[in-house]
Structure formats: C-alpha cells, structure tokens
Amino acid sequence: MDKFVIHKSHLKGSVAVSGSKNAALPIMAATLLTDEKCVLHNVPDLMDIRTMADILRVLGKVVTFEHGTMTVAAGKKKSYFAPYDLVRTMRASFCVLGPLLAKCKKAKVSLPGGCIIGVRPVDLHIKGLEALGAKIKIDRGYCIGNGANLKGKVIYLGGHFGSSVLATDNVMSAAVLAKGDTVIEYAACEPETEALGLFLKNMGAQISGEGTPTVRIKGVDSLGGCEFKIIPDRIEAGTFIAASLATKSPLRIKGANYLHLTSVIETSRKMGAKIDIDKNGDILVKPPKVLHPAHITTLPYPGFPTDLQAQFMVALCLADGISMVTEKIYPDRFMHVAEINRMGANVQRSGPYSIVEGRRKLYGAEVMASDLRASAALVIAGMAAEGKTEVLRIYHIDRGYEKIEHKFNAAGAKVIRAKQTKDV
C-alpha cells in the first residue's frame, strides 16, 4: 500500500485535465448493447477503468487499452453474470445491469460497492428498470433480472435527493432496445449522462433531450459500433481550481470544458479569485491574497458538485471568515472533516451542515484518506500546509485521478509517492 508525503507547495504553470472517469464507465458498460466494435478515445488510465474492463471481459468482451484508446469487441462467449469480487470495488459497475437486461434478456449483477460516503441505494435503478418490464429480485447480495419483455413507458426517476446519474444511465441504456417509446422524467442532467446519450445515438439509438430533465427514447431493434471521445473530467478540473485557491497559486488548467464548471467558477469568484477563459478554452485561475468566505450547497448539476465539496472545504479553511457547507446529495459525506481538523482547521459538523471557521494556516500531519474525493482534499491540504503531511491509504485516489502526483509536481508541487509501512 502506498502513501503520499507532501510538503508545502506553490504551484505555477499549467495542468492538463484527463478524460472523465464518470463518463467513461457508463459508456464502457453500454458497449454491452452491441456485438460490433466500439473504440473509445481519451479514456483515463485509472484503477476503476481497468476494473470495468475486467468486468466486460468476464461478460464476454475482448478489451484492449493503450495510450488512452480503448477498443471493445465481441468475444466468442457471452455471459450475464457480473461477480461480487469485481463489482464490489466501485458503484458505477452496476451500470452493466441495464445493458445486460436489454441485450442478453437476463442479468445477475452483484450489488455495488465503492467509497464510503453514505448510503447510496439502488432503488431508483430497480424502479426504472421494472417500469420498463424487467423482473428483478435481490437474492444473497445479487440483483437477478429478466428483461425478456422490455417495453417503453413514462418513468419518473426522482429520488429523495433529486435525480440519480447512474439510475438514469441504467434506464436509458435499457430503454434504447425496449419496444416502443420511453420518457424519463426527472432524468439526471449531468454532462456525463449527456455524453452517454450521445454515445448511444452514435451507436444508432433514437434519443432526444439527453442532458435535460426529460429524455425521450424510441426503441430500436439493434445497435452498432462506433468511435467516441470521452469528455474532459470536470471534477479533476475543479480539484485543480481548489488546489490553486488553497495554495494561493495562479494556475492554467488545460483541456477542461469550462461550460461544465459554471457553478464552480462562480463559487471561486465569490471567494475572490479572478478566473478567465482564454481563446483556447483554458481556465486561468488567479487567487486573491486573502480568500473570502463563502457558502456552498451541493446540488445536482448544474449546481455545485458533491464530488468537489471536500476539496473546496479545504480552501475555505484558509479563508478570512466563517463559511458554511451544506451537503444535499450525500448528507454523510464529511469523512474528511476529522482529518483536516487534525491539520489545524476548525470545522464543526451538524448533520448535513458544516461550519468552517477560516484559519491563517494549516499544519502538516499524518492523515488517512477515507474515499476518493476526500483523498484529493487531503492532498490539497498537504500542499497548503506548513511542514510535512503524510496521506495514508491513497489507493482511493488512484481510482479516480490519473497520476495526480505527476500532474501536481509538474506544476511545482512537492508530492512524493512512498510505501506505507504500517497498517491502518
């Protein structure tokens, strides 16, 4: 197991954004809908991506992945069984359920795992697929389904905390091969779901409204292969913006789609940053000498992303004043609070709210990563803190950030990957 050893850093120059993990995974799952070859470009080289590739191989696909390009083709044998030892490692693997039901007409998929950020049930996935006519039961940790009679229907897919990205992905992927017309109301609007819709359309699906709350689908008999480029990772781009603010370092972020980051850019400007977009679409971040406090509320897209809450909380810990962070997507997603408090922050949590009293400095300490985005937050805190910080259990960060230490170090950071010698 590895750890990061981090010293106070001042960033400069530029960082480049990789392809989106959260877009690539459902798109990879959707390749199960065709027997023809699919070629995906700009795929990030991450642990989660390689796990999904292994799941596709178990399900009968031939997958090659090299230099950011993934090719998925049909193998000699097909399977509809996605086992626990693979699916348990990440939640997005559950996205194979819809394509398997639509293409193979049956599925046996382990209930998913992933980061410990609070309860994330699969009830909306099952609700939507059952509305299409699938017969589903949960038995000994597996979701077992029959999709022999999928038919289009009007489906309301809202939940207690708004829309669900992965449930929308699963239902949309199943509906493209269902008989008749489907309307998904309260669909997720995230760019990653829009990208899946565009990918399915390139395969021959008839979809309109992807990226809006109402998605309309006309079922077709079959889908073909295609080539597709994965969109930039807006969460990685937002992490770089948070790092720029926390370390008070000007930074150029290359390769992002700034239109996917409007709420993040607006929040950064409220914190006093000057942010410009140049003619190439690069995001230029110039932090103020003293960060302003701000109130952040996480919401479904285009609201502030829950996946950037922890990273921006670190920046707010160094602001001049009191800020509030309200988590409306995953109310328990505050595992990072105790760790950044160990570094001298003053964050008080009450239910889905955290009050952040800004400090002039953070101080290096030994901290432990609990989930993917909390890991990134602790790396940012380490770069902003005085002295040395050790971030333990960084296998989380390898799931979602492609060579993050190399990117930060190329921009002037001091982040060293080392072996973690003690168990925690």
Steps between C-alpha positions, in 0.01 A plus 500: 500500500625849411485838669573858396765707676421865431677827580364852475485590133454801278353404165575667168460435132231264375332167559313291242164336561447134411189336364207460737486183707134557578420528129721213386365233736130505392608532136720192540202316650286608204732318258319187622204613286673410174695214347695743285830668587506824700808723523524750785755780503624721787440224755686566828733229628348436842438208731121531452538500121709183510248338735216577260710359216538179703123489554443532125746216440315278750179581311655383174658809346852528361650821637829668413619824659810692403602869497153626588317297233278208592358251251210278603399215271286188525662181626414139430292453815247725671411510866238688701669447840696790656663360817540658842880502502501753213176695547559558873791737433301778331143613472502584129542130416128461575444676166542166323155396629295699248705400193498131604123497545451666162752297299522161676144517638629394839756613757658400828694795639649537847377793703770768471766640728721809473591783735353525849322835462159407633207285396455477123217256431418350160125538539468752214690268266260215579193725491585626152592160357190336647290776344639387164377149573807336651443239772756559774569342838780540754643169617808457721664824395420467130253682280345234275292622209302385198464747213316287247207742465638855525248757382517879493323697769485842663725475807544752783853448631525754784625395842537642851809699400399588145593323180737204479776497240566126497130409517435725200791333321370151574142572395603690188731214396221245540233712332690536172426133417153489658188486283326835454560842649647585838494835679726548803379788717733654759795353314850599609636798306870444570741528205601138557142382440473726197821340369348153541197614302723628221694173498179298473382723215828438319423127535163554333270567795216749460527736795409864550532724804818345641645744752153633593245387762287333230660233281299342216601168349358304206602137527692341213567137412880513521799729544832513315854592590654847489796718596456751779715745695449515877429851633747676735478428870328801659566367850873477436490853357312623807756327725776698327303823555467417871873428519576835340281679757631312805867549408436855376673411175405621151435204275403428139266201460516353152256271324195558721154600378432817698129479411482196729642704790280809521400448865860425599632807320230718655584371850871560441429858397294550817811388689690784334668318213539651156413239240530551126446273203749548217441448128604133528249436777769477769390606847731759655471519880652785699419470873481804727759561769226439757218257420145615572260273691210352308192284542497183289199275449544184297222432250442294186648650183525786420528563873824471694630139473505281808823354359673836559363574845801364691759672280336842530451454874879490531524836320230644727704389803753765392247777432466814712168437671230240556359285222224243487495181295164326452501148354167425332606201290672274755431651847760276666782597262718667760756229576777747417402747775677317782817467292530864395426602860810300593690745280380802697170574325191587698200329343189419701251259352131469581304259282528608134661833601859593574609835639853590389687763703790616287857481627814672378691174480466126494774275635637175367385180668448131437150458359301215348298506181148358533368535144595622155421871526607526864838368385532785251399747771774375732759530223393862451514559875850353509620734224351799685623404848817592681749216534455136397173312447460128450179381334445129566289249303525685170367206301173694506650784296637261239142400423411843365808717427748414229854543636395792718841533666672530160258772391542700819878454507529620140331818625747548786353286777695277738301176510692173538345155472654260752427160650275500804675276749238483775146370492214740567 
